[in-house]
Every structure is written in structure tokens, then in C-alpha cells.
Amino acid sequence: MKDKSYRFYGILAMGVWILFLVVLLGIDFISNDFHLRVIVDDGIDFFVSILFFIAWMAIWYGIGSHYRKVYLVRKEAFKKMYPDVDEETARKCVLRECLHFML
């Protein structure tokens, strides 16, 4: 696979996940009094919380990069099966198929 855009989509998925968490924390901090101990429970060390956050970042990076690879492989297969179809139509068909696969 020559296209390395799956790295970008992995980072994009990870960034969306981080943004989602920041928005949730912001809503919580606005609706309640701002307490940093909300993030860290009494029984959980701060180090464990950071490791959990990093693990979820890695998981979302993997999800984004994996589904981009799936999309690229299916797009190449679609181009081989239907060489007369233009690029935009191929992109739409493969994207629809990949979204159907994911859901």
C-alpha cells in the first residue's frame, strides 16, 4: 500500500476522541464547581488515569488507521473490478460500502 494517509486518519480519530473528552470535562466543570479531583478518584492514582487515557488514545488511533486501510483496499479492489467508473463515483460507492460495514 503506497498511500500512507491511514496515519493521518488515525491521528484524526484520536484528535476527535480527545476533543470529545475535553468538551465533556468542560461541561462538567462548568455545571459543577471546578475540582481537579473529579478526574482522579480516591482509589485510583493519577498515573493510572494517565495510562488509561493514553491507552484509549492508542485504541482510537488504531480504529482510525485500520478503517482507512480497509477503505483504501476496497477502493483499489473497486477500481480493478470497474475500471470505467470515474474517481468520484468510485469514492462514493466505496465509502457507502465501508460505512455499511462499520455500522
Wavefront OBJ file of the C-alpha trace (Angstrom):
o trace
v 0.000 0.000 0.000
v 1.630 3.191 -1.206
v -0.794 5.635 0.385
v 0.215 6.441 3.965
v -2.880 8.558 4.702
v -4.008 5.969 7.249
v -1.613 7.600 9.733
v -3.391 10.923 9.280
v -6.798 9.316 9.780
v -5.540 7.533 12.892
v -4.374 10.842 14.324
v -7.649 12.454 13.250
v -9.720 9.820 15.085
v -7.509 10.231 18.142
v -7.925 14.026 18.000
v -11.702 13.753 17.758
v -11.669 11.470 20.817
v -9.539 13.959 22.796
v -11.802 16.840 21.731
v -14.846 14.848 22.840
v -13.288 14.264 26.273
v -12.289 17.917 26.644
v -15.834 19.023 25.808
v -17.296 16.570 28.330
v -14.883 17.718 31.035
v -15.601 21.340 30.198
v -19.336 20.788 30.524
v -18.792 19.011 33.826
v -16.529 21.774 35.150
v -18.986 24.475 34.089
v -22.023 22.738 35.546
v -20.240 21.858 38.821
v -17.586 23.581 40.829
v -14.158 23.184 39.265
v -12.342 20.426 41.137
v -9.362 18.631 39.687
v -10.072 15.652 41.892
v -13.068 14.917 39.651
v -10.598 13.457 37.159
v -8.798 11.302 39.735
v -10.783 9.075 42.036
v -9.604 8.484 45.618
v -8.763 4.864 44.890
v -7.050 5.500 41.558
v -3.630 7.007 41.268
v -3.107 9.878 38.793
v -0.538 7.738 36.942
v -3.152 5.050 36.310
v -5.569 7.684 34.985
v -2.923 8.964 32.557
v -2.152 5.405 31.395
v -5.856 4.778 30.822
v -6.124 7.988 28.775
v -3.050 7.036 26.695
v -4.436 3.541 26.136
v -7.705 4.981 24.819
v -5.776 7.351 22.564
v -3.896 4.377 21.125
v -7.129 2.455 20.635
v -8.715 5.343 18.728
v -5.573 5.776 16.644
v -5.819 2.083 15.759
v -9.502 2.383 14.864
v -8.930 5.361 12.578
v -5.901 3.897 10.811
v -7.487 0.447 10.451
v -10.654 1.710 8.803
v -8.634 3.946 6.477
v -6.635 0.886 5.385
v -9.893 -1.009 4.834
v -11.209 1.883 2.754
v -8.057 2.058 0.614
v -8.008 -1.697 -0.039
v -11.677 -1.721 -1.009
v -11.175 1.319 -3.233
v -8.357 -0.430 -5.129
v -10.472 -3.576 -5.492
v -13.400 -1.499 -6.757
v -11.158 0.223 -9.323
v -9.941 -3.159 -10.574
v -13.478 -4.522 -10.841
v -14.898 -1.428 -12.555
v -12.104 0.390 -14.403
v -14.514 2.563 -16.437
v -16.039 4.258 -13.367
v -14.764 7.755 -12.598
v -12.922 8.571 -9.359
v -15.751 10.437 -7.615
v -18.310 7.692 -8.221
v -15.839 5.055 -7.039
v -15.121 7.059 -3.883
v -18.828 7.419 -3.076
v -19.586 3.730 -3.661
v -16.669 2.508 -1.591
v -17.382 4.993 1.203
v -21.016 3.871 1.322
v -19.885 0.229 1.448
v -17.343 0.927 4.208
v -19.877 2.850 6.296
v -22.330 -0.009 5.895
v -19.561 -2.391 7.003
v -18.780 -0.301 10.103
v -22.393 0.106 11.209
l 1 2 3 4 5 6 7 8 9 10 11 12 13 14 15 16 17 18 19 20 21 22 23 24 25 26 27 28 29 30 31 32 33 34 35 36 37 38 39 40 41 42 43 44 45 46 47 48 49 50 51 52 53 54 55 56 57 58 59 60 61 62 63 64 65 66 67 68 69 70 71 72 73 74 75 76 77 78 79 80 81 82 83 84 85 86 87 88 89 90 91 92 93 94 95 96 97 98 99 100 101 102 103
